[in-house]
């Protein structure tokens, strides 16, 4: 069936063990997730380890959505369909889409202009995100392993001028062809290891 979130304001934050989202035990029956206009956040751990949830994620009407919680879709390896991030989004936190290995994009992965930071492991293992990568020109930080194993990301990618540090394993095993700004002062361990064009 379809799981729809409506109303005004933020979704509840959940925990991985003691305060689990109520739909976790029926996640294998969910075929579509819809976030309606008015909802301002997707809660932390909302779909944590719902690996058997063969659902699509519909954010097309999520015009009020400004934040996604840590681990929101962590380990949702059967989540499928196309991901379009809402334009008002300001942060993509740690492990938000960790190992969402079936999730796709149309025309490359575009991070909305208002996003200032991408947390560690945010898109780790999202190998079906294919095409170019576009980041906001004034993004401030990209966490370690943020695009680890994003083998489908290809083409020329200029790291934004506002980024001064590339953390460890940030772009490990990516298909991008990198252009560096002059103000990058620190590159972490294995930041570009196994990158075919590096």
C-alpha positions in Angstrom: 0.0 0.0 0.0 0.9 3.7 0.1 2.2 5.3 3.3 1.3 9.1 3.3 2.6 11.7 5.6 0.5 14.8 5.8 -0.3 17.8 8.1 1.9 20.6 9.3 5.3 20.5 10.9 8.1 18.0 11.6 7.8 14.3 11.6 8.7 12.4 14.8 12.4 11.4 15.3 12.8 7.7 16.0 15.5 5.4 17.4 17.0 2.3 16.0 16.0 0.0 18.9 13.9 1.4 21.7 11.6 3.8 19.9 11.2 2.3 16.4 8.9 3.8 13.8 5.4 2.1 13.9 5.5 1.1 10.3 8.8 -0.8 10.6 7.1 -4.1 11.2 5.0 -3.8 8.0 7.6 -2.2 5.9 7.5 -5.1 3.4 3.9 -4.1 2.6 4.8 -0.5 1.7 4.9 0.1 -2.0 5.0 4.0 -2.1 6.0 6.7 0.4 4.4 10.1 -0.1 5.5 13.2 1.7 2.8 15.9 1.3 3.1 19.7 1.4 3.2 20.9 5.0 5.6 18.3 6.4 8.8 20.1 7.2 11.1 17.2 8.1 11.6 13.4 7.7 12.4 12.0 11.1 15.7 10.5 12.1 15.7 6.7 11.6 12.2 6.9 10.1 12.9 4.0 7.7 16.1 2.7 9.3 17.1 -0.8 8.0 13.8 -1.3 6.1 15.7 -3.4 3.7 12.6 -5.4 2.6 10.6 -2.2 1.7 10.2 -2.3 -2.1 8.8 1.1 -2.3 9.1 4.3 -4.3 9.7 7.7 -2.6 7.5 10.5 -3.8 8.7 14.0 -2.7 7.1 15.8 -5.6 4.6 17.6 -3.4 7.0 18.1 -0.4 7.3 21.8 -0.9 7.8 22.6 2.9 10.4 19.9 3.5 13.6 21.5 4.7 15.4 18.7 6.5 15.9 14.9 6.5 16.9 13.2 9.7 20.1 11.1 10.3 19.7 7.6 9.0 16.3 8.4 7.6 16.6 5.8 4.8 19.6 4.0 6.1 19.9 0.5 4.6 16.7 0.8 2.5 18.4 -1.3 -0.2 15.1 -2.1 -1.9 13.8 1.5 -2.1 13.5 2.3 -5.8 12.2 4.8 -8.3 13.6 8.2 -8.9 14.9 10.6 -6.2 14.2 14.3 -6.6 15.3 16.4 -3.6 13.0 19.4 -2.8 14.5 22.8 -3.5 14.0 24.1 0.1 16.1 21.4 1.6 18.9 22.9 3.8 20.8 19.8 5.1 21.4 16.3 4.0 22.6 14.6 7.2 24.7 11.5 8.0 23.7 8.3 6.4 20.4 9.8 5.0 20.4 7.4 2.0 23.1 5.0 3.1 23.1 1.9 0.8 19.9 2.9 -1.0 21.4 0.9 -3.8 18.3 0.8 -6.1 17.5 4.5 -5.9 17.9 6.3 -9.2 18.0 9.9 -10.5 17.0 11.5 -13.8 19.6 13.7 -15.3 22.2 13.3 -12.6 22.2 14.0 -8.8 21.3 17.7 -8.1 21.8 18.8 -4.5 19.4 21.8 -3.9 21.0 25.3 -3.7 20.1 25.9 -0.1 22.0 22.8 1.2 25.0 23.9 3.3 26.3 20.5 4.3 26.2 16.9 3.3 26.8 14.5 6.2 29.1 11.5 6.3 27.9 8.5 4.4 24.9 10.4 3.1 24.8 8.6 -0.3 27.3 5.8 0.4 26.6 2.8 -1.8 24.0 4.5 -4.0 25.4 2.9 -7.1 22.3 3.5 -9.2 22.6 7.3 -9.0 23.8 7.8 -12.5 25.0 10.9 -14.4 26.5 14.1 -13.3 26.8 15.5 -9.7 25.8 19.1 -9.0 26.5 20.7 -5.7 25.5 24.2 -4.4 28.2 26.8 -5.2 28.4 27.9 -1.6 28.2 24.5 0.1 30.4 24.5 3.3 31.1 20.8 4.0 31.0 17.4 2.5 31.3 14.6 5.0 33.5 11.5 4.9 32.3 8.7 2.7 29.5 11.0 1.5 29.7 9.6 -2.1 31.5 6.4 -1.3 30.8 3.7 -3.9 28.7 6.0 -6.0 30.1 4.3 -9.1 27.3 5.6 -11.4 28.2 9.3 -10.9 30.2 10.3 -14.0 31.4 13.4 -16.0 33.4 16.4 -15.0 32.9 17.6 -11.5 34.3 20.9 -10.2 34.5 20.9 -6.4 32.9 24.1 -5.2 35.2 27.0 -4.2 33.8 27.1 -0.7 35.1 23.6 0.1 38.5 23.7 1.7 38.7 20.2 3.1 38.0 16.8 1.4 37.4 14.3 4.1 38.5 10.7 4.1 37.0 8.4 1.5 34.5 11.1 0.5 34.6 10.2 -3.2 36.0 6.6 -2.8 35.2 4.5 -5.9 33.4 7.2 -7.9 33.4 7.6 -11.7 33.7 11.4 -11.6 36.5 13.4 -13.3 37.5 16.0 -10.7 38.5 19.7 -11.0 40.0 21.1 -7.8 39.6 24.7 -6.6 42.9 26.3 -5.5 41.7 26.7 -1.9 41.5 23.0 -1.0 44.0 22.8 1.8 43.4 19.2 3.1 42.6 15.9 1.5 41.8 13.0 3.8 42.9 9.4 3.5 41.6 7.4 0.5 39.4 10.4 -0.5 39.8 9.5 -4.2 40.9 5.9 -4.0 39.5 3.5 -6.7 38.2 6.4 -8.7 38.5 5.4 -12.3 39.3 8.9 -13.6 41.6 10.0 -10.9 
